[in-house]
Amino acid sequence: MENQPGMDPLKMITQAIRPTLFSVTARPELIIAILYTHLMSERLWQLGEEISKHSGRPSSQEALAKRMARIHQFVNGRFYHAPPMEFARLWGLHERENIKDREDLDANDYAMDVLTKGFERRKDFESSAPVLLDFLKMGFFPEYVYPTLDVVLAHGARLRHLPNRPLGMTSCVDECILIAALALATQSCNLDDILFLGSPFHYSLFLFPDGNEGFWFNAKRELFDEGAWRSQCHQGSVSDRREAFERRMLIFDRLITPEGYCVFPKGQMTISKKRMEILIERLGGFLGLHMEQMLPELDRCMECAEALDNSETRTIAGPCASSAEIREQLRNLTADDTNTVAHASSYTFRSLDVPNPEAYVKAALSGYKTYIRAAEVSDLDDALSLVRNIPGKVSILQGLDRIALPDEVLFFQTASDNERVLLLYTLLTHSPYSEIEKADIQATAGGLPWMVRYGGMDFTGSDLRSP
């Protein structure tokens, strides 16, 4: 998936650091960047070992189906699916009125339109739908931040009061990405077997290992192989199958794979026509539906793909073996700095070993919690007190070679030295200081230690630790 015309690489990186429902609307490839970050995490492979002690691809279709069922049961049973208002409580609200960039505004309006249609259809079934529809009318929506696996798991300590003691907290996107990553880590599929189908309203995952009939994970809600899907539809008519499918998806406007994506209503496509034909055939064969009839925009997308037929999309080679191998493969993919997704994934992973660590400073300013808390900062001492009162002394990302963002630090109340520096800079920048005073705030990122300069004084992480 190469750089697209008109794409701003720095903006892409900044959004990759903190992917949200709205930035992923504009850049569907960020879902694949998040998938790569899961594979870079050693904790993902540990979860895979919990699911399956046996390495290697299952030897039969029956064994493969059992493996997929174990993955589904694991995610469904061990992760808490948070409702929209809980995301609002955790990460705040996405606010249309604060958007200045034209591209971001277009993505916002497109996503809010899809969300409105989805919740209108759900308002008689979901108690939160009327409130969310009111929010959308005002240009607000809960901020869905699509996290690294480490952040997903960090929520576990705060969910111990729930009966099943969840390992972490997820949305439907998180669940689809986690299931795909676990399928890769357990060698139950390859990267080119993965297909995400959905919209800003809801995502689901299809896996087609070795070209077999496939598996449909409707996030963590449901799992179907082709036989189970036919049974669910009671061998009914095409209209029955279509109704059963649309009842689950409601809206689907995009297809995303490691090789590229297609946003049907916009005619945006980065997958070759030949590959797209294979994917549509697989989907239709599984569902028992003519996907071309359900997607009137598909012909226009195929026309846009003509020029891509000779392009080469480079992805991680399978089968996946370890987090270290994945990191090495991604480094090789980004050697020429042209593979956008592989390059972005290092930032999504929050690695400090990146060409432009200053991008983390820019991304930090997009957080809602720090923006609100900065209102408490009337002078330098206020900011220093907020940072020094963070009790924990280690990053939730576990190590000195990665960095959590200030909103995550405020929520989880733990921080490395570099994270304290980034939090101080963000609080000062968002504070009610005058523009003249803010011009004096400088952050130095990259190398060790990171540093904030303000009022002629330098602050490193060692100056900002809790007492």
N, C-alpha and C positions, 0 to 999 in steps of 0.2 A: 504494500500500500504506500505509494510514493507521495511526495508533496503535491498537493493539488494547486492549480493556478489560483492566485489571489490569496492563498493562505498565509497568514502571518505566523512564522515559526515561533517567535517569542510569545505571542498570544496563545498559541497552541500549547506551549510548554506550561505557561501559567495556569491555563485551565486544566491541564493534565495533573498538576500538583494537587488540585482540589476539584475533582470532577463532581458535577452536580446534575440534577435532573435537567436543568436548562442548558448547561454547556454540552451535555451529551446529546441533547436535541440537535444542536448545531453541528456537533462532531461525533457521530456515532462510533467512530473508530476508537474513542476513548474507552469504550467497554472492553475492547481487546487489550488496551494498555493495562486496565485493571486486572484482567485475566492473567497477563504476564506477571504483574506484581505478586499475585497469589502464588504463582509458580516459583517466584524468587524467594519466597518465605519458607524457611525450614519448618515452620509450624504447620504449613499446609501438608507437607510430606508426613509429619507426625500424625496428623488427622487421617491421612490416607492409610497409614499402618494400623490405626484403630479399626478402620473399616475392613481392611483385607490384609491378613498376615502373609498371603501368598502373592509373590511378585509375578508379573507377566500377564499377558492377555488370557482370559478364560478360554478353555479349550473347546467349548461348545456353545451353541446359542442358548441353551438352558442355563449353563453356568454364567454366561454373560448377563442374562436377564436377572439372575439372582444377585449378581454383583451390583447391577444398576439399582435393584430394589434396596440393597443394603445402603448404598449411597443416599438414596432418597429418604429412607427411614432415619438415617443418621442426621441429615440436615433438618428434616421435618421434626424430629424429636428433640434435637439438642440446640436449636437456635430459635430465638424469640422474634416473631414477626411483629414489628412495632406498627401501631396505627399512625395515620398522618399527623394527628395532633401531638403525638409524642415526639416526632421529629421537629415539630415547631417548638416544643419546649426545650429540646436539646440544642438545636442549631439555629433557631430563630425563623424569620420569615424572609422569603425571597420577595423583593419589592420592585415592581415595575418602574415606579417613579424615580428610582435611583439609577436607572440604566441610561448611559449616555451614548454608548457605541451603537451604531445603526444595525450592524450584524447581530449583536446581542439582543437588541430590541425586537428584531424580526423573529429570532429564535424564541424569545419570550412569548410573543403574541401567538406564534404557531403552537407552542406547547400549551399555553393557557387555553387556546381554543380546543385542542384535543382533550385536555383535562376536563373542561366544562362539558363537552359532549359525553365523556365517560361518566362523570358524576351525575349528570342529568339522567342517564340510563340506570344508575345505581341508587338514586335518591330514595326509592321505596324499600331498599334492602340494607343500606348502610346508614347507621345513625349519624355518622359524621358528615355525610354528603351535603345536607342543607347548609351547614356551617362553611364547608369548603367552597360551595358554590357562591356563598356571600363573599368569601375572601376573594375568589377569582374575579367577581364583578368589580371589586375595589383594586384589583391588580396585585393581590398578595397570594402566596401559597407557601405551605411549610417547606423549609429548605431541606431538600433531600441531598445530602452529601454522600457520594458513593465511595466508601472508604477502602483502605488496604485491609487485608485480612487481620493484621495486628490490631487495628482499631475496632474491627468487628468483635474480636475476641476480648478486647479490653473492657467492653461493656459487661462481660460475664460476671465480674466481681460485684457489679451493681444490681445483678438480677438473681442473686442467691435466694431471695425471699420467695421466688416463684417455685411451684412444686417440683418441676423437672430440672431446676437449677441449670438454666441454659448456659451454654458456652459463650454465647454472644448474641448480638442483636442485628437483625437484617431487614431489608426491604425485598420486594420481589426481584429487583435487579441483582442485589447482593446474592440472593439465593441461587439464581440462574448461573451467575459467574462462579460461585463457590462449587456448585454441582459440576460444572464443566471442568473446573480445576481439579477436583477430586477424581473425576473420571480419567483425566490425563495422568494424575499422580499414581493412580492404581493401574495404569496401563489398560484401561477399559476402552479407550478410544484414542485416536490421533487428532492432531489439531485441525486437519481438514475435514473431520467428521462433525464439526461443531457448527450449529446454526442457531442464532438468537432471532426470535420473531416477536415483534411487539410494537410499542408506541410509548410516548411519555406517560401514558396512563398505566400500562401494564406490560411486562415482558414474560416470555416463556422461552424454553430451551428445547431444541431437537438435537439428538445425537444419532448419527448413522454409521456406527462402527463397521468397517470392512464392507461398506455398501449394503449391509443387511436391511431388514425392514425398518429398523430404527426404534427410538424411544422418545417420548414426548414428556418432558417435565414441565408442568404448568406451575412454574416456580416450585415452591415446596408444597403446594396444595394437592397436586395429583401427579401420578405417573402412569403412563400408558405405553405398552408396546402395541404393535399393530393389532394383535389379537384382542387385547383388552379394549382397545379403542373400538373395534368392530362390535365387541360384546356390549360396550357402553351405548352404542348407537342402535343396538338391537337389529343389526343388519337392515336398517331402515332405508328409506329412499334417500336420494341425493339431498333433497331439501331438509330431511331429518338430520343428516350428517352435518350439513351446513349450519343448521340452527344450533346443534350441539357444540360445534366449534366456535361459532360467533358468541354464544352465551358465555364461553370461557374467556375469549379474547376481547370481546366488545369492539375494540378498535385495534387494528394493526396497520401500521403505516411504513414499517421498515424491516429489513432483513439484514443481519450483520454476521459476518464470518471473519476469521483471521485474514482472509484474502481480500476483503473489501466489503462494501455495504451497498444497499439500495434503499433510498427513501422514495417510495412509490409516488405520492402526490406531487413531489417536487421534481420528479424526473432526474434525481441525483443518483448516480451509479458509479462505483469504482471497481465493480466486478466485471470480468470479461463476459461477453454475451454467451459464449460456449459454457462457461462455468455456471452462469445464471440459469441457463436452460436445464442443466443437470439438477440444480438445487430446487427449481420449481417442480421438476418431475418427481423428485424424491418427496417433497412436501405433499404434492397432490396424490402420489401413490399411497403414502401413509394415511392421509386423511380421507381418501376416497372421494376427492373433490377435484374439479378442474380449476386450478388456481388462476389460470388466465381469465376465467369468467368472473372471478372474485376481485381481480385487480385490473380495472379498465386502464390504468396508467402504465401497465407493464410494457406495452408496445413502445411507448415514448421512452421508457427507461432503456429498452433494448437498443433503440436507435442511438442513445447517448453512449452506449457501451461499445459500439462498433470500433471506435478508435483504441479501445483497451485490449482488443483481442491479441495483440502481439506484445503486450506489456508483461513483464515478469514481476510477480509479487513474491517477496522473500519473507518467509516466516520461520519460526523455530522448527527444526527437523525433529521428527518423532522416531521412536517413542521417547517420552520424557523419562529421565532417570533420577535427577536430583536437583535441588535448588541451585547448587554450585554449577551444574552443567547448564541450566537455563540462563544463569547470569553470564556465563562465558559465551553462550550462543548469542545472547542479546548484544554483548560487547562486539562480537564479530559482525552482527547485522548493522551496527551503528558506526562501523569503522569509517565508512565514507559519508556518514551524516546525512543520508538521503532517505532512510527508512523511518518515516515519521512516527509510526506507532512504537517501534522498538526504541527509538530515541526518547520519545515521551515517557515510556514506561519507567525509565530510570528515575524520572522526576516524580511520577506517580508513586513509586516505591519510596520516595523521599531520600534517595541516596545523596550523600554529600560529595561523592566522587562523580561529579557532573561538570560539563564545560561552563555552565552558567549558574552557580549557586545563588547569585543575586536574584534569580527568578523567585526563590522562596520568600524573599523580602516583599516582592510585589504581591505574590499570592497571599501572604499573611494579611494583607490589608483588606481582603475580600470577606473576612469572617464577620459574622453578625454579633457574636457574644462579646468580642473585644471592642467592637464599635459601640455597644451599649455600655459596657463597663468603663470605657474611656471617659464617659460623661462625669465619672467620679474624680477625674484627675484635674485638679486645679493648679497643681504645681508639681515639681519634680519629686518631692518627697512622697506625694500620693502615689505616683507611678512606681517608685521604688518599693513602697510598702506593699502594693498589690503583688508585685513580682516576688519579693522576699517572703511573703506569706504563703507561697506555694510550698506545701510541706514535703512532697516527694522529691527525690533527688535523681531519679533515673527516667529515661524516656519510655513512654508506652511502646515505642518502636524497638526497644531492646537493643541498645548498642550505641556507640559513639559515632557510627558511620551513617546515621540517618537522622532526620529531624521531623518532629511533630509540629504542627501549626499552633499558633496561640489559642485558637478556640478549643482545640483538643487539650491543651495544657490547662486552661481554665476549667474545663469540664472534669477532667480526670485528676487534676490537682497534683501533678507530678511533672518534673521537667529536668532535662539535662542543662548544662551551662549554656550551650548554643541556643536552646529553646527559651531560656530566660532572657537572653539578649534580644531575640526576635520578639518576645512578648513586650519587653520594655519599649522597643522601637515602635511597635504597633500601638500601644497605649498612648505614647507621646504624640504620635502622628494623628491619631483620632481624637485627641483631647481638645477641649475648647480653647487652646492656645491661639493666639493671633497668627496670621500667615507669616508675619515677620519672625515670630518666635519659632514656628515650625521649620522655617528655612534653615535654622541652625541645627536641626536634628539630622544626624548622619549615621548610617549603619554600614559596617564593613563585614561582608560575608565571604566565605571561602577561606580555606586555610584554618589554622587554629591559633589563638582563640578568635571567635567572632567578637565584635565590639560595637557599642553605640557611643557616639560622641554628642554631648549636648552641654551648652553653657560652659564650654571650655574644659569639660571633664570627660574622661573616657571610662566606660563601664564594660567590663568583661563578665563572663558568667560567674567567676569566683567572687565578684563584688555583689552578686545578686542572689546568692544562695540563702535559703531559709536559715534562721538562727539555730 
